[in-house]
Each structure stands twice: as structure tokens, then as C-alpha cells.
Amino acid sequence: MSITPDYSTLFYYSPLPKWVYDIKTFEILDANQAALDLYGYSKEAFLTLTIIDLRPKKEIPNVLAAHKHIETREGNIYFGAFTHQKKDGTLLRMEINGHKVDFQGRKCVMVVCQDVTLKEKQFRQNQQAVHIMNASMDVICSINEAGLFTSVSQASIDVWGYHPEELVGKAYLDLVYKEDVEQTKQIAQEIMSGTSFTAFENRYLKKDGTIAYNIWSARWDATTQTMYAIARDATDKRKADELLAQSEQRFKALVQEGSDLIGILDEKGIYTYVSPTSTAILGFQPEEFIGRSPFEFIHPKDSKRVLQNLEEIATSNRVSVMPFRFKDKEGNWRWLETVLTNMLNHPTISGIVANSRDITARKKEEQHSKLLQSVITQTNDAVLITEAEPQDEPGPRIIYVNDAFTRMTGY
């Protein structure tokens, strides 16, 4: 006696939703328990539906298009992914495969449905993450435990000169500039031990042989055994650092090693900074001025006038102070000319900058000249001054005579 196998249990007890429907009317003729559970219908209610009833209205044209020329199709029929609607209105994304069958004397299709709602959502999220990653100007990458790139963003083209596909599977250490390899290895070991880094700098050799300067942020994920890292192009930062270093060198040359004396006074007129040139000019160490008033050193006869200038700076950005006398370490009076600049609102200065120059020698020269002029003009002796060396024959040219000379000679 032959026994015909009964495969109906494979249909009714499949974990995937299945049903049979008429090709022409789209009426659902049978369904398994997985379909009833997913869509929320009783079997009686489900068998009153058509496959059109399981779709939102906007999806109906897609259903009709999928069945065009279905009579000529054989074997497995992949219909594609469609939006379905459960009894409670919840929307699902279902991937449909089917096969033509004869059922209850009618031409039908038996379909197997797979819920891809979560899968499509994850795909969209992954695609969005890829787009975000590739839109970044920084290189976003992942590196496995063996030190090989497993993913690299499009920014690698601009930053390192390599396309992502050229780097995937390549050891990241192959790109590291040889002088930075040991330090990079050490940092990598610390990252893999659980330490996160946000500003590690190293150099890569670009595809064209030039150097790329990188600032890295990286962390290790113990679950995936992967290092996730972001490399930012540090070229601009390096240029800025070089400019800052040059600026600091100029500052040192001008302020610490120059001929001017620079001091900063707070809003109460107290020294908060004095340049190291104070030692050469006045004999004081800079720290000897800190916390003291400049009027402790200014000549009493000049202090009133200097105070007036200091008060003017409250309403002016810049004030030139007439020369005044300032006591040095040995108690001698040095003549200073000063320019005050109001930088109280500057965040790094927060004070009044006094730029002073020692003009003692010039003052002495002026006093000597005035004394000499007074002697020449007041004496009763004739004084005649000529050029130091004769320019033309027959002798030096007279450049000055005093009144006494004129009275005596009539010239």
C-alpha cells in the first residue's frame, strides 16, 4: 500500500506567515497560524479579506503591477517588499515570495512572507551613518585587534590621499611616519587597555610621499574587539602653532631682550607685570615692582603731571606721557618717556600697558646743549663757529657768530 505524504503541516505550522489567494480575485482562501498572529485576525475574519485589504491605499498600484503577466511566470516568484497593514493599523514592511498552485480547483498563489521592518530600518540607519561618516571632513575609521583597517570614510582621500578601499585590510602602522611608530604603538596599547584619547597627534605618510599631520580621538570597544577612531587634519593647527611660536619669539625679543621697559598696571594703578629689561635699565628685578605703585619711584615734582596722564587713560585708548624722572636701584633719577595703552578690556592683558624708554642720555645732551648755548650767547667774548673741515677753498665756512662778535667786528 502506497502512502502519499501530507505536507500540509509544513504550511500550517511554519513560523513564517503564509497564505493562499486566488490569482484573479485576490481572495485569501487559506492562511497559517503565523499569518493570523502577525496581522491580528481570527481565521474566519482573515478568510474574508483579499490581499488588497492588507495594504494601505497608496500601495495598491504596486500590488497590481506585481501581478502583471503573472500567468506567464513559473517557479519561485519574487514579488518584492511591500507595506502591509495589520488589523490595528500598524504598518509592516513584508518581503514576499510565492509560487503558483492549484487550490480548491482554482488558480492560486501561495506566498511566504517575511517581516523586514526592522531589517529595513537598520539598513536605513546604516546608510544614514555611512552618509554622515562620508560627509565628515575628518577621517572616521575602525581598526581591528590585529591593527588592520576594517572601515575608512571618504575623507581619507583628501587627508591621506588613499581611497577607503585601498586602506581596508591594510595595517595602520604602515602609514605611520617612522619617527612616530613607537609612540603610536604605545598609545594604541593604552587605548586597547581601556584608555580613551581625544588629542593624540602623529604623522602619516600620504600616498604621494608627503606628510599628513593628524589629531586623533580613539576608544576601544571590548565587545567588538575594535578601535573606533577619528583623525582630524592638523595641518592648520600646525601652521597656527608655528605662527604662535614665532610670535612668542618676537615677544621675547621685543619685551624680554629689547631696550624698552614694559609694565602692566591694574585698574588701581598697581604693577602686575614688568619686563625683564627692568634689570638692565633700572637695576631692579621685575618681581620687585609687582604689587607696588609706580609713584613710589617717580620724582615728587613729576608725580602730579604723571597722575593726570594716568587718569586720562580711563577715557582714552592711548596717552603719551611727557618725560619724567624715575628712581633706579642705586637711587639715581632716570628720565623716562612713556606711552600708556588702555587694555583693561583685553582678556589676556586686563590692564594698562606702560611702554617706557630711558632717555636720560638724551636729556643730559639737551641740558649740555642749552648750557653751551647760554654761555655763547651771554659771553662778552666774540665767538665764531665754522665747519669742522673746509668744503671749498679758500677755507671753512662760518656757520655761527654771537652778538659779541657782531658788536666787535661790525658784521
Order of alpha helices (4+ residues) and beta strands (2+ residues): alpha-beta-beta-alpha-alpha-alpha-beta-beta-beta-alpha-beta-beta-alpha-alpha-alpha-beta-beta-beta-alpha-beta-beta-alpha-alpha-beta-beta-beta-alpha-beta-beta-alpha
